[in-house]
Amino acid sequence: MQAEAVEKETYADLTKALQNPLNVLSLDLSLQGITTLPPEIGQLLN
């Protein structure tokens, strides 16, 4: 049996990225207007 490959993608929404942390290739928050990184970002592995 082979494990099913998960395709990683770029997210622009931190909430959605946190719901799928293993699928996150990159996180682009440039359009969110934030000035500091939220602590939840530490939950993402890469």
PQR file of N, CA, C, O and H, with PARSE charges and radii, in Angstrom:
ATOM      1  N   MET A   1       0.831  -1.188   0.000 -0.4000 1.5000
ATOM      2  CA  MET A   1       0.000   0.000   0.000 -0.0000 2.0000
ATOM      3  C   MET A   1       0.868   1.240   0.000  0.5500 1.7000
ATOM      4  O   MET A   1       1.876   1.308   0.703 -0.5500 1.4000
ATOM      5  N   GLN A   2       0.473   2.209  -0.786 -0.4000 1.5000
ATOM      6  CA  GLN A   2       1.188   3.473  -0.810 -0.0000 2.0000
ATOM      7  C   GLN A   2       0.354   4.532  -0.111  0.5500 1.7000
ATOM      8  O   GLN A   2      -0.872   4.551  -0.216 -0.5500 1.4000
ATOM      9  H   GLN A   2      -0.346   2.153  -1.357  0.4000 1.0000
ATOM     10  N   ALA A   3       1.044   5.413   0.605 -0.4000 1.5000
ATOM     11  CA  ALA A   3       0.345   6.526   1.224 -0.0000 2.0000
ATOM     12  C   ALA A   3      -0.072   7.503   0.132  0.5500 1.7000
ATOM     13  O   ALA A   3       0.666   7.741  -0.824 -0.5500 1.4000
ATOM     14  H   ALA A   3       2.040   5.397   0.691  0.4000 1.0000
ATOM     15  N   GLU A   4      -1.247   8.053   0.291 -0.4000 1.5000
ATOM     16  CA  GLU A   4      -1.736   9.014  -0.698 -0.0000 2.0000
ATOM     17  C   GLU A   4      -0.949  10.311  -0.583  0.5500 1.7000
ATOM     18  O   GLU A   4      -0.809  10.863   0.509 -0.5500 1.4000
ATOM     19  H   GLU A   4      -1.846   7.860   1.068  0.4000 1.0000
ATOM     20  N   ALA A   5      -0.440  10.794  -1.697 -0.4000 1.5000
ATOM     21  CA  ALA A   5       0.340  12.028  -1.712 -0.0000 2.0000
ATOM     22  C   ALA A   5      -0.590  13.219  -1.519  0.5500 1.7000
ATOM     23  O   ALA A   5      -1.655  13.309  -2.129 -0.5500 1.4000
ATOM     24  H   ALA A   5      -0.554  10.347  -2.584  0.4000 1.0000
ATOM     25  N   VAL A   6      -0.161  14.119  -0.663 -0.4000 1.5000
ATOM     26  CA  VAL A   6      -0.926  15.330  -0.413 -0.0000 2.0000
ATOM     27  C   VAL A   6      -0.260  16.463  -1.169  0.5500 1.7000
ATOM     28  O   VAL A   6       0.932  16.720  -0.998 -0.5500 1.4000
ATOM     29  H   VAL A   6       0.704  14.046  -0.167  0.4000 1.0000
ATOM     30  N   GLU A   7      -1.030  17.134  -2.001 -0.4000 1.5000
ATOM     31  CA  GLU A   7      -0.477  18.245  -2.767 -0.0000 2.0000
ATOM     32  C   GLU A   7      -0.464  19.498  -1.904  0.5500 1.7000
ATOM     33  O   GLU A   7      -1.494  19.929  -1.385 -0.5500 1.4000
ATOM     34  H   GLU A   7      -1.998  16.925  -2.140  0.4000 1.0000
ATOM     35  N   LYS A   8       0.717  20.069  -1.765 -0.4000 1.5000
ATOM     36  CA  LYS A   8       0.863  21.276  -0.961 -0.0000 2.0000
ATOM     37  C   LYS A   8       0.488  22.486  -1.798  0.5500 1.7000
ATOM     38  O   LYS A   8       0.652  22.489  -3.018 -0.5500 1.4000
ATOM     39  H   LYS A   8       1.554  19.719  -2.186  0.4000 1.0000
ATOM     40  N   GLU A   9      -0.018  23.516  -1.125 -0.4000 1.5000
ATOM     41  CA  GLU A   9      -0.440  24.708  -1.841 -0.0000 2.0000
ATOM     42  C   GLU A   9      -0.124  25.972  -1.058  0.5500 1.7000
ATOM     43  O   GLU A   9       0.234  25.922   0.119 -0.5500 1.4000
ATOM     44  H   GLU A   9      -0.151  23.513  -0.133  0.4000 1.0000
ATOM     45  N   THR A  10      -0.261  27.097  -1.730 -0.4000 1.5000
ATOM     46  CA  THR A  10      -0.053  28.394  -1.110 -0.0000 2.0000
ATOM     47  C   THR A  10      -1.379  28.884  -0.551  0.5500 1.7000
ATOM     48  O   THR A  10      -2.397  28.877  -1.243 -0.5500 1.4000
ATOM     49  H   THR A  10      -0.552  27.137  -2.686  0.4000 1.0000
ATOM     50  N   TYR A  11      -1.358  29.305   0.691 -0.4000 1.5000
ATOM     51  CA  TYR A  11      -2.551  29.830   1.346 -0.0000 2.0000
ATOM     52  C   TYR A  11      -2.408  31.327   1.552  0.5500 1.7000
ATOM     53  O   TYR A  11      -1.304  31.833   1.756 -0.5500 1.4000
ATOM     54  H   TYR A  11      -0.531  29.311   1.253  0.4000 1.0000
ATOM     55  N   ALA A  12      -3.540  32.038   1.497 -0.4000 1.5000
ATOM     56  CA  ALA A  12      -3.565  33.471   1.764 -0.0000 2.0000
ATOM     57  C   ALA A  12      -4.418  33.759   2.995  0.5500 1.7000
ATOM     58  O   ALA A  12      -4.657  34.918   3.335 -0.5500 1.4000
ATOM     59  H   ALA A  12      -4.437  31.627   1.331  0.4000 1.0000
ATOM     60  N   ASP A  13      -4.870  32.712   3.654 -0.4000 1.5000
ATOM     61  CA  ASP A  13      -5.734  32.838   4.824 -0.0000 2.0000
ATOM     62  C   ASP A  13      -5.153  31.960   5.931  0.5500 1.7000
ATOM     63  O   ASP A  13      -5.074  30.740   5.787 -0.5500 1.4000
ATOM     64  H   ASP A  13      -4.675  31.771   3.378  0.4000 1.0000
ATOM     65  N   LEU A  14      -4.752  32.583   7.025 -0.4000 1.5000
ATOM     66  CA  LEU A  14      -4.122  31.838   8.116 -0.0000 2.0000
ATOM     67  C   LEU A  14      -5.068  30.803   8.704  0.5500 1.7000
ATOM     68  O   LEU A  14      -4.639  29.696   9.031 -0.5500 1.4000
ATOM     69  H   LEU A  14      -4.816  33.574   7.141  0.4000 1.0000
ATOM     70  N   THR A  15      -6.340  31.137   8.845 -0.4000 1.5000
ATOM     71  CA  THR A  15      -7.311  30.199   9.415 -0.0000 2.0000
ATOM     72  C   THR A  15      -7.406  28.931   8.580  0.5500 1.7000
ATOM     73  O   THR A  15      -7.411  27.825   9.122 -0.5500 1.4000
ATOM     74  H   THR A  15      -6.688  32.036   8.579  0.4000 1.0000
ATOM     75  N   LYS A  16      -7.480  29.089   7.267 -0.4000 1.5000
ATOM     76  CA  LYS A  16      -7.554  27.917   6.385 -0.0000 2.0000
ATOM     77  C   LYS A  16      -6.249  27.132   6.406  0.5500 1.7000
ATOM     78  O   LYS A  16      -6.259  25.902   6.345 -0.5500 1.4000
ATOM     79  H   LYS A  16      -7.476  29.987   6.827  0.4000 1.0000
ATOM     80  N   ALA A  17      -5.139  27.831   6.490 -0.4000 1.5000
ATOM     81  CA  ALA A  17      -3.843  27.153   6.558 -0.0000 2.0000
ATOM     82  C   ALA A  17      -3.743  26.323   7.832  0.5500 1.7000
ATOM     83  O   ALA A  17      -3.218  25.210   7.810 -0.5500 1.4000
ATOM     84  H   ALA A  17      -5.130  28.830   6.539  0.4000 1.0000
ATOM     85  N   LEU A  18      -4.243  26.859   8.941 -0.4000 1.5000
ATOM     86  CA  LEU A  18      -4.192  26.132  10.209 -0.0000 2.0000
ATOM     87  C   LEU A  18      -5.117  24.918  10.203  0.5500 1.7000
ATOM     88  O   LEU A  18      -4.887  23.963  10.946 -0.5500 1.4000
ATOM     89  H   LEU A  18      -4.669  27.763   8.959  0.4000 1.0000
ATOM     90  N   GLN A  19      -6.150  24.943   9.382 -0.4000 1.5000
ATOM     91  CA  GLN A  19      -7.056  23.798   9.262 -0.0000 2.0000
ATOM     92  C   GLN A  19      -6.417  22.665   8.464  0.5500 1.7000
ATOM     93  O   GLN A  19      -6.830  21.511   8.581 -0.5500 1.4000
ATOM     94  H   GLN A  19      -6.337  25.719   8.779  0.4000 1.0000
ATOM     95  N   ASN A  20      -5.408  22.994   7.652 -0.4000 1.5000
ATOM     96  CA  ASN A  20      -4.733  22.011   6.800 -0.0000 2.0000
ATOM     97  C   ASN A  20      -3.219  22.177   6.897  0.5500 1.7000
ATOM     98  O   ASN A  20      -2.571  22.387   5.872 -0.5500 1.4000
ATOM     99  H   ASN A  20      -5.073  23.931   7.557  0.4000 1.0000
ATOM    100  N   PRO A  21      -2.639  22.091   8.078 -0.5600 1.5000
ATOM    101  CA  PRO A  21      -1.216  22.429   8.237  0.2800 2.0000
ATOM    102  C   PRO A  21      -0.253  21.578   7.417  0.5500 1.7000
ATOM    103  O   PRO A  21       0.826  22.050   7.058 -0.5500 1.4000
ATOM    104  N   LEU A  22      -0.614  20.352   7.117 -0.4000 1.5000
ATOM    105  CA  LEU A  22       0.280  19.491   6.348 -0.0000 2.0000
ATOM    106  C   LEU A  22       0.240  19.793   4.855  0.5500 1.7000
ATOM    107  O   LEU A  22       1.089  19.315   4.102 -0.5500 1.4000
ATOM    108  H   LEU A  22      -1.490  19.969   7.408  0.4000 1.0000
ATOM    109  N   ASN A  23      -0.736  20.579   4.425 -0.4000 1.5000
ATOM    110  CA  ASN A  23      -0.886  20.910   3.009 -0.0000 2.0000
ATOM    111  C   ASN A  23      -0.263  22.251   2.653  0.5500 1.7000
ATOM    112  O   ASN A  23      -0.278  22.639   1.485 -0.5500 1.4000
ATOM    113  H   ASN A  23      -1.425  20.967   5.037  0.4000 1.0000
ATOM    114  N   VAL A  24       0.283  22.967   3.628 -0.4000 1.5000
ATOM    115  CA  VAL A  24       0.772  24.324   3.391 -0.0000 2.0000
ATOM    116  C   VAL A  24       2.180  24.301   2.809  0.5500 1.7000
ATOM    117  O   VAL A  24       3.121  23.818   3.439 -0.5500 1.4000
ATOM    118  H   VAL A  24       0.295  22.652   4.577  0.4000 1.0000
ATOM    119  N   LEU A  25       2.306  24.826   1.610 -0.4000 1.5000
ATOM    120  CA  LEU A  25       3.612  25.019   0.991 -0.0000 2.0000
ATOM    121  C   LEU A  25       4.145  26.387   1.381  0.5500 1.7000
ATOM    122  O   LEU A  25       5.299  26.524   1.786 -0.5500 1.4000
ATOM    123  H   LEU A  25       1.542  25.219   1.098  0.4000 1.0000
ATOM    124  N   SER A  26       3.299  27.395   1.256 -0.4000 1.5000
ATOM    125  CA  SER A  26       3.663  28.748   1.670 -0.0000 2.0000
ATOM    126  C   SER A  26       2.411  29.482   2.129  0.5500 1.7000
ATOM    127  O   SER A  26       1.286  29.083   1.830 -0.5500 1.4000
ATOM    128  H   SER A  26       2.361  27.284   0.927  0.4000 1.0000
ATOM    129  N   LEU A  27       2.639  30.563   2.860 -0.4000 1.5000
ATOM    130  CA  LEU A  27       1.554  31.360   3.411 -0.0000 2.0000
ATOM    131  C   LEU A  27       1.813  32.811   3.044  0.5500 1.7000
ATOM    132  O   LEU A  27       2.813  33.393   3.464 -0.5500 1.4000
ATOM    133  H   LEU A  27       3.553  30.887   3.103  0.4000 1.0000
ATOM    134  N   ASP A  28       0.916  33.395   2.264 -0.4000 1.5000
ATOM    135  CA  ASP A  28       1.058  34.779   1.809 -0.0000 2.0000
ATOM    136  C   ASP A  28       0.024  35.638   2.526  0.5500 1.7000
ATOM    137  O   ASP A  28      -1.156  35.629   2.176 -0.5500 1.4000
ATOM    138  H   ASP A  28       0.103  32.922   1.923  0.4000 1.0000
ATOM    139  N   LEU A  29       0.477  36.377   3.527 -0.4000 1.5000
ATOM    140  CA  LEU A  29      -0.420  37.233   4.296 -0.0000 2.0000
ATOM    141  C   LEU A  29      -0.272  38.699   3.907  0.5500 1.7000
ATOM    142  O   LEU A  29      -0.705  39.581   4.648 -0.5500 1.4000
ATOM    143  H   LEU A  29       1.435  36.384   3.812  0.4000 1.0000
ATOM    144  N   SER A  30       0.327  38.964   2.771 -0.4000 1.5000
ATOM    145  CA  SER A  30       0.618  40.343   2.372 -0.0000 2.0000
ATOM    146  C   SER A  30      -0.638  41.191   2.177  0.5500 1.7000
ATOM    147  O   SER A  30      -0.579  42.409   2.347 -0.5500 1.4000
ATOM    148  H   SER A  30       0.679  38.247   2.169  0.4000 1.0000
ATOM    149  N   LEU A  31      -1.747  40.596   1.831 -0.4000 1.5000
ATOM    150  CA  LEU A  31      -2.978  41.360   1.614 -0.0000 2.0000
ATOM    151  C   LEU A  31      -3.844  41.461   2.866  0.5500 1.7000
ATOM    152  O   LEU A  31      -4.931  42.038   2.821 -0.5500 1.4000
ATOM    153  H   LEU A  31      -1.795  39.607   1.693  0.4000 1.0000
ATOM    154  N   GLN A  32      -3.374  40.906   3.980 -0.4000 1.5000
ATOM    155  CA  GLN A  32      -4.159  40.898   5.207 -0.0000 2.0000
ATOM    156  C   GLN A  32      -4.023  42.184   6.022  0.5500 1.7000
ATOM    157  O   GLN A  32      -4.831  42.434   6.916 -0.5500 1.4000
ATOM    158  H   GLN A  32      -2.491  40.437   4.016  0.4000 1.0000
ATOM    159  N   GLY A  33      -3.022  42.993   5.728 -0.4000 1.5000
ATOM    160  CA  GLY A  33      -2.836  44.249   6.452 -0.0000 2.0000
ATOM    161  C   GLY A  33      -2.367  44.075   7.887  0.5500 1.7000
ATOM    162  O   GLY A  33      -2.596  44.946   8.727 -0.5500 1.4000
ATOM    163  H   GLY A  33      -2.365  42.790   5.001  0.4000 1.0000
ATOM    164  N   ILE A  34      -1.710  42.956   8.173 -0.4000 1.5000
ATOM    165  CA  ILE A  34      -1.223  42.739   9.534 -0.0000 2.0000
ATOM    166  C   ILE A  34       0.158  43.368   9.699  0.5500 1.7000
ATOM    167  O   ILE A  34       0.924  43.468   8.741 -0.5500 1.4000
ATOM    168  H   ILE A  34      -1.523  42.250   7.491  0.4000 1.0000
ATOM    169  N   THR A  35       0.464  43.790  10.921 -0.4000 1.5000
ATOM    170  CA  THR A  35       1.771  44.398  11.190 -0.0000 2.0000
ATOM    171  C   THR A  35       2.657  43.503  12.043  0.5500 1.7000
ATOM    172  O   THR A  35       3.871  43.702  12.098 -0.5500 1.4000
ATOM    173  H   THR A  35      -0.158  43.709  11.700  0.4000 1.0000
ATOM    174  N   THR A  36       2.061  42.519  12.707 -0.4000 1.5000
ATOM    175  CA  THR A  36       2.830  41.544  13.485 -0.0000 2.0000
ATOM    176  C   THR A  36       2.287  40.153  13.176  0.5500 1.7000
ATOM    177  O   THR A  36       1.115  39.987  12.838 -0.5500 1.4000
ATOM    178  H   THR A  36       1.075  42.357  12.661  0.4000 1.0000
ATOM    179  N   LEU A  37       3.148  39.176  13.297 -0.4000 1.5000
ATOM    180  CA  LEU A  37       2.720  37.800  13.050 -0.0000 2.0000
ATOM    181  C   LEU A  37       1.937  37.281  14.248  0.5500 1.7000
ATOM    182  O   LEU A  37       2.381  37.429  15.386 -0.5500 1.4000
ATOM    183  H   LEU A  37       4.100  39.311  13.572  0.4000 1.0000
ATOM    184  N   PRO A  38       0.785  36.677  14.008 -0.5600 1.5000
ATOM    185  CA  PRO A  38       0.021  36.098  15.105  0.2800 2.0000
ATOM    186  C   PRO A  38       0.740  34.870  15.659  0.5500 1.7000
ATOM    187  O   PRO A  38       1.408  34.161  14.907 -0.5500 1.4000
ATOM    188  N   PRO A  39       0.616  34.609  16.954 -0.5600 1.5000
ATOM    189  CA  PRO A  39       1.315  33.464  17.557  0.2800 2.0000
ATOM    190  C   PRO A  39       0.900  32.119  16.955  0.5500 1.7000
ATOM    191  O   PRO A  39       1.681  31.169  16.985 -0.5500 1.4000
ATOM    192  N   GLU A  40      -0.301  32.025  16.417 -0.4000 1.5000
ATOM    193  CA  GLU A  40      -0.783  30.769  15.825 -0.0000 2.0000
ATOM    194  C   GLU A  40       0.062  30.323  14.645  0.5500 1.7000
ATOM    195  O   GLU A  40       0.045  29.149  14.277 -0.5500 1.4000
ATOM    196  H   GLU A  40      -0.936  32.797  16.393  0.4000 1.0000
ATOM    197  N   ILE A  41       0.790  31.237  14.059 -0.4000 1.5000
ATOM    198  CA  ILE A  41       1.607  30.889  12.894 -0.0000 2.0000
ATOM    199  C   ILE A  41       2.661  29.840  13.260  0.5500 1.7000
ATOM    200  O   ILE A  41       3.143  29.112  12.393 -0.5500 1.4000
ATOM    201  H   ILE A  41       0.804  32.191  14.358  0.4000 1.0000
ATOM    202  N   GLY A  42       3.009  29.768  14.528 -0.4000 1.5000
ATOM    203  CA  GLY A  42       3.974  28.784  15.003 -0.0000 2.0000
ATOM    204  C   GLY A  42       3.476  27.350  14.912  0.5500 1.7000
ATOM    205  O   GLY A  42       4.264  26.415  15.053 -0.5500 1.4000
ATOM    206  H   GLY A  42       2.617  30.360  15.233  0.4000 1.0000
ATOM    207  N   GLN A  43       2.189  27.162  14.678 -0.4000 1.5000
ATOM    208  CA  GLN A  43       1.625  25.816  14.540 -0.0000 2.0000
ATOM    209  C   GLN A  43       1.942  25.202  13.180  0.5500 1.7000
ATOM    210  O   GLN A  43       1.807  23.992  12.995 -0.5500 1.4000
ATOM    211  H   GLN A  43       1.549  27.921  14.563  0.4000 1.0000
ATOM    212  N   LEU A  44       2.363  26.035  12.231 -0.4000 1.5000
ATOM    213  CA  LEU A  44       2.714  25.536  10.904 -0.0000 2.0000
ATOM    214  C   LEU A  44       4.157  25.050  10.923  0.5500 1.7000
ATOM    215  O   LEU A  44       5.028  25.701  11.500 -0.5500 1.4000
ATOM    216  H   LEU A  44       2.472  27.017  12.382  0.4000 1.0000
ATOM    217  N   LEU A  45       4.405  23.924  10.302 -0.4000 1.5000
ATOM    218  CA  LEU A  45       5.705  23.278  10.414 -0.0000 2.0000
ATOM    219  C   LEU A  45       6.770  23.862   9.511  0.5500 1.7000
ATOM    220  O   LEU A  45       7.943  23.875   9.883 -0.5500 1.4000
ATOM    221  H   LEU A  45       3.698  23.395   9.833  0.4000 1.0000
ATOM    222  N   ASN A  46       6.405  24.338   8.357 -0.4000 1.5000
ATOM    223  CA  ASN A  46       7.425  24.781   7.414 -0.0000 2.0000
ATOM    224  C   ASN A  46       7.290  26.247   7.129  0.5500 1.7000
ATOM    225  O   ASN A  46       8.069  26.799   6.351 -0.5500 1.4000
ATOM    226  H   ASN A  46       5.451  24.327   8.055  0.4000 1.0000
TER
END
